[in-house]
Amino acid sequence: MLNKVRIDKKYNWHHLKYHQNNIYVKTNIANIEKISFFFKKQEKINLKIFKNFITTLDFYFGIILENKKNVFCAVDNVRSQPIFFNNKGYVSNSAKLLKNDNFVNKRSVLEFKMLGYVSGNETLINNVYQINSGNIILWKKKNNIKKKIKYFEYLPNYSKKQSYNKFELIINKIFKKIIKRANGKTIIVFLSGGLDSRFILGKLVELKYNKILAVSYGIKRNHESIKAKEISQLLNVPWKFYEHDEKKINFLYKSYERKNYSDYSSNLSSTPSYLEFETLSKMNKENFLKNKIVINGQSGDYISGSHLTKFINYSKKSKIKNLYEYIIKKHYSLWKNLVNKKNISFIKKKINKSFGKLVIKKKNLKMLYEYWEWKERQSKLVVNGNKAYDFFNVEWEMPLWDKEIMKFFEKIPLKDKINQNFYINFLKKKNYRNIFNDLRSEPEVWVGIYKIIKFVGFFLNFIPVKDIKEKFYKRMYYYSNDKNQYGMLGKEIFLKNYKKSRNTVSFFSKYYLEENNLK
């Protein structure tokens, strides 16, 4: 029977073969061992057996199994290793390998410009699709019939009071597994001034793992790095700062390395993340990533309720239209000029399609918003940032995306999710080595010599011209803490586009499409 799997070697997927089953997988070493042990014994595979096995795997993975009759595919709970398919039953870890002569999907291009990625199971190419988080797809080769099942969904019900002790037990279990997998390798924690990376670093120290390095990056004297250094000192962990190189950043953007990364990470469905790219590129050139494991704090703020709180504050009247308004305002607004009546009509249809069979009514609005953000933004934009680690061939972990943590916060009462009450109170009560005496670093948009921008803005308050201060600040964002990203494209491109843009993703989504002639 015809081989239906196309594997792009640049993604470094493992290939295992037991009996008549060819298995292609991208995951950690513990899962590899589990997969090998199971499929050595299990010759015959059906959908039930495959599903039951998939639920035993730890985060993270993407897996394709092909035999003479079927192809089975599964991605983890946040689609960290994307898998694609076309309407002829071919499956791949690369959307490009399935592109063939298919045309660009113009509707998807529009959504990509507005959102930064393609929602649902579509991509930027007609007839090439992606598997959504927590899904399994079975293709029957004989008649080309596809069957899809969901083995994981994040559907908050706010129904069960949870205890700090239970949360601590779950966290300790997850981190002990990570420490075991690390097996003496140095763990690099990308440390900001926020709660999540601080929590991760503190937990590793508490569990007595002694090969840790905290790393921060960005422009000199940014508030995140100042707080990160302070936290590292409290925990007695070595700390290293990678300063943004203003003179070289545009050359990095024009380099083959960056272009290869863009192709590697986007997979015709998501805007490449450049947040850590400059730093990882420097570390790689220093041969500093070899035999290391990277951990970051994504996405404790989302799971614990920060994003839900913002939605609740917006939709106090709890009307169904508020759900659509907020998603469009918050997420489909990368370019102001694209938010018009015609496009909004199309976007609402896409949002409805993402909800699938979920019932859209007032009492479900909070659950629906959390579900949409998990399935779409977190899985397809935020978590896609891990492609930077994969590109530089460094092992990584994201403990706060573990299924057990997601299931824990799925049940937590609403009052404990609002303002991250449960999570923050847990951190304050724990306060290991006083690292949570101050919960958040004091944000500064402009630092160093650029602090003068705030003073200029203050005096603009006295000029009777509408929005003059806001317009000035928007123009000056090039010199903000995001300068390490805006600088990639250069000041000329920034000044040409900034008035209608929302943030750095606006620029990178636009220029990704242009660079790849996707119109």
GUFI-502988 format. One line per 3 residues: their letters; for each residue x, y, z of C-alpha. Coordinates in steps of 0.5 Angstrom, whole numbers. Layout:
N
a> X,Y,Z  ...;
% end
This chain:
519
mln> 0,0,0  2,7,-2  7,11,3;
kvr> 3,17,6  8,20,11  12,26,9;
idk> 18,27,14  22,33,13  29,32,16;
kyn> 30,39,18  25,38,24  30,32,27;
whh> 24,27,28  26,20,31  24,14,26;
lky> 22,8,30  20,1,27  17,-5,30;
hqn> 13,-10,27  9,-7,21  9,0,24;
niy> 13,6,22  13,11,28  15,18,27;
vkt> 16,22,33  18,29,36  19,29,44;
nia> 23,28,50  27,22,52  23,19,57;
nie> 17,19,52  22,16,47  23,10,52;
kis> 16,9,53  14,9,46  19,4,44;
fff> 17,-1,50  10,0,48  10,-2,41;
kkq> 15,-7,41  10,-11,45  4,-8,41;
eki> 4,-11,34  -4,-9,32  -6,-2,33;
nlk> -13,1,33  -16,8,34  -18,6,41;
ifk> -11,3,43  -7,9,40  -12,14,44;
nfi> -11,10,50  -3,10,49  -3,17,47;
ttl> -6,19,54  0,16,58  5,21,54;
dfy> 8,27,58  8,34,55  11,35,49;
fgi> 10,31,43  8,30,36  7,23,33;
ile> 5,19,27  5,12,26  4,9,19;
nkk> 3,1,17  0,-2,11  -7,0,13;
nvf> -8,6,17  -4,13,19  -5,15,26;
cav> -3,22,28  -3,26,35  -1,33,37;
dnv> 0,34,45  -5,39,49  -2,45,46;
rsq> 0,43,39  8,44,41  10,40,35;
pif> 5,41,29  3,36,24  -1,37,17;
fnn> -5,33,12  -8,34,6  -15,32,3;
kgy> -11,26,-1  -9,23,6  -2,25,6;
vsn> 1,27,13  7,31,14  11,35,20;
sak> 12,40,15  6,44,11  11,46,5;
llk> 12,38,4  4,38,2  4,45,-1;
ndn> 5,42,-8  1,46,-14  -4,49,-9;
fvn> -6,56,-9  -5,61,-3  -12,61,1;
krs> -13,69,1  -18,68,7  -13,65,11;
vle> -8,71,9  -13,76,11  -14,72,18;
fkm> -6,72,19  -5,79,18  -10,81,23;
lgy> -9,75,28  -2,73,27  -3,66,25;
vsg> -9,62,22  -14,59,27  -18,52,26;
net> -15,47,22  -13,51,16  -6,54,14;
lin> -4,59,9  -5,54,3  -11,51,0;
nvy> -12,44,2  -7,44,7  -9,43,14;
qin> -6,43,21  -8,38,27  -11,42,33;
sgn> -9,41,40  -11,35,43  -13,32,37;
iil> -12,25,34  -13,23,26  -14,17,23;
wkk> -13,16,16  -16,9,13  -11,8,7;
knn> -16,3,3  -22,8,2  -18,15,4;
ikk> -23,16,10  -21,20,16  -23,20,23;
kik> -22,25,28  -23,25,35  -21,29,41;
yfe> -17,26,47  -16,33,51  -20,39,51;
ylp> -19,45,56  -26,47,58  -26,50,65;
nys> -32,49,69  -30,53,75  -34,48,79;
kkq> -29,45,85  -25,48,90  -17,46,90;
syn> -12,46,95  -5,49,96  -3,42,98;
kfe> -5,39,92  -2,44,87  4,43,90;
lii> 4,36,90  3,36,82  8,41,81;
nki> 13,37,85  11,31,81  12,35,74;
fkk> 19,38,76  22,32,79  20,28,72;
iik> 24,34,69  30,34,74  30,26,72;
ran> 30,28,65  35,33,65  40,28,68;
gkt> 45,32,71  45,37,65  45,45,66;
iiv> 38,48,66  38,55,63  32,58,66;
fls> 30,64,61  28,69,67  24,75,67;
ggl> 21,80,72  15,76,72  12,71,76;
dsr> 12,64,72  20,64,71  21,66,78;
fil> 17,60,80  20,55,76  27,58,78;
gkl> 25,57,85  22,50,85  29,48,81;
vel> 33,51,87  28,48,92  29,41,89;
kyn> 36,42,90  38,41,83  45,45,83;
kil> 46,46,75  42,52,73  44,58,70;
avs> 39,64,69  39,68,63  36,75,61;
ygi> 36,79,55  34,85,52  36,93,52;
krn> 41,95,57  38,96,64  31,94,62;
hes> 26,93,68  26,85,67  33,84,67;
ika> 34,88,74  29,84,77  31,78,74;
kei> 38,79,77  36,81,84  32,74,84;
sql> 38,70,82  42,73,88  36,71,93;
lnv> 37,64,90  44,64,89  44,62,82;
pwk> 49,64,77  46,70,72  48,72,65;
fye> 45,78,61  45,78,54  45,85,51;
hde> 41,87,45  46,89,40  43,95,36;
kki> 48,95,31  48,88,29  40,86,29;
nfl> 38,89,22  44,84,19  41,78,23;
yks> 34,79,20  37,79,13  42,73,15;
yer> 41,66,12  40,64,19  34,68,21;
kny> 31,66,14  32,59,15  29,60,22;
sdy> 23,63,19  21,58,14  23,53,20;
ssn> 18,56,25  12,58,21  10,52,17;
lss> 5,56,13  1,57,19  4,62,25;
tps> 8,68,25  15,66,27  17,69,34;
yle> 23,73,35  23,74,42  29,70,44;
fet> 32,69,37  38,74,38  40,71,45;
lsk> 39,64,42  43,66,36  49,69,40;
mnk> 49,63,45  49,58,39  55,62,36;
enf> 59,61,43  57,54,43  53,55,50;
lkn> 47,51,48  50,44,47  48,39,53;
kiv> 43,44,56  36,44,57  32,51,56;
ing> 26,52,61  21,58,60  15,60,64;
qsg> 10,60,59  4,60,60  2,61,68;
dyi> -1,67,67  -6,65,62  -8,58,66;
sgs> -8,62,72  -13,67,70  -10,73,68;
hlt> -13,73,61  -20,71,63  -20,77,68;
kfi> -19,82,63  -24,79,59  -29,79,65;
nys> -27,86,66  -29,88,59  -36,84,58;
kks> -39,86,65  -46,86,62  -45,78,60;
kik> -48,79,53  -46,74,47  -44,80,43;
nly> -38,82,48  -35,75,47  -34,77,39;
eyi> -32,84,40  -27,82,45  -24,77,41;
ikk> -23,81,35  -21,87,39  -16,84,43;
hys> -13,79,38  -16,81,31  -13,88,31;
lwk> -6,87,29  -7,92,23  -13,98,25;
nlv> -14,99,17  -17,91,17  -22,92,22;
nkk> -28,93,18  -35,91,17  -33,86,12;
nis> -27,83,15  -31,82,22  -37,78,19;
fik> -31,73,16  -28,73,23  -34,72,27;
kki> -35,66,22  -28,63,24  -29,64,31;
nks> -36,60,31  -32,55,27  -27,54,32;
fgk> -32,53,38  -35,47,34  -41,44,37;
lvi> -40,48,44  -46,52,46  -46,59,45;
kkk> -50,62,51  -49,67,56  -47,63,62;
nlk> -42,59,58  -38,66,56  -32,65,60;
mly> -31,58,59  -32,60,51  -27,65,52;
eyw> -22,61,55  -23,55,51  -22,59,44;
ewk> -15,62,47  -12,56,49  -14,53,42;
erq> -12,58,38  -7,64,41  -4,60,46;
skl> -3,54,42  -1,57,35  2,63,37;
vvn> 5,63,44  7,56,44  10,56,37;
gnk> 16,60,40  19,54,42  21,53,35;
ayd> 27,57,37  29,52,41  28,46,36;
ffn> 31,50,31  38,51,35  37,44,37;
vew> 37,45,44  32,41,49  27,44,52;
emp> 21,44,58  15,48,59  12,45,66;
lwd> 7,50,66  3,47,60  3,40,63;
kei> -4,37,63  -4,36,70  -4,43,71;
mkf> -9,45,66  -14,40,69  -12,43,76;
fek> -14,50,73  -20,47,69  -24,46,75;
ipl> -22,52,80  -27,56,82  -28,63,78;
kdk> -27,67,84  -20,64,85  -18,65,78;
inq> -20,72,77  -14,76,78  -10,70,79;
nfy> -12,70,86  -11,62,87  -4,62,84;
inf> -2,69,87  -4,67,94  0,60,93;
lkk> 6,64,91  6,69,97  4,64,102;
kny> 10,59,99  15,65,98  21,61,97;
rni> 27,65,100  23,71,99  23,71,92;
fnd> 15,74,92  16,79,97  15,84,91;
lrs> 10,80,86  12,84,79  18,88,77;
epe> 16,96,76  15,96,68  18,102,65;
vwv> 17,102,57  23,107,56  30,106,60;
giy> 37,109,60  37,115,56  30,114,53;
kii> 27,116,59  27,123,57  21,121,52;
kfv> 17,120,58  19,127,60  17,130,53;
gff> 10,126,54  9,130,60  10,137,57;
lnf> 5,135,51  0,134,56  -1,142,56;
ipv> -1,142,49  -9,143,46  -8,138,41;
kdi> -12,132,41  -8,125,42  -2,129,41;
kek> 2,125,47  -1,118,45  1,119,38;
fyk> 8,121,40  9,115,45  7,111,39;
rmy> 12,114,35  17,113,40  16,105,41;
yys> 21,104,37  26,106,43  22,102,48;
ndk> 24,95,51  21,92,45  27,95,41;
nqy> 31,89,40  25,86,36  23,93,32;
gml> 30,94,31  30,87,26  26,91,21;
gke> 29,97,22  27,104,23  25,106,16;
ifl> 20,100,16  18,102,23  16,109,21;
kny> 13,107,15  8,103,19  7,104,26;
kks> 1,108,26  -4,103,24  0,97,27;
rnt> -1,94,34  5,91,36  11,87,34;
vsf> 7,81,31  4,86,27  10,87,23;
fsk> 13,80,23  6,77,20  6,83,15;
yyl> 13,82,13  13,74,13  7,74,8;
een> 11,79,4  18,75,4  14,69,2;
nlk> 10,72,-3  4,70,0  -2,74,-2;
% end
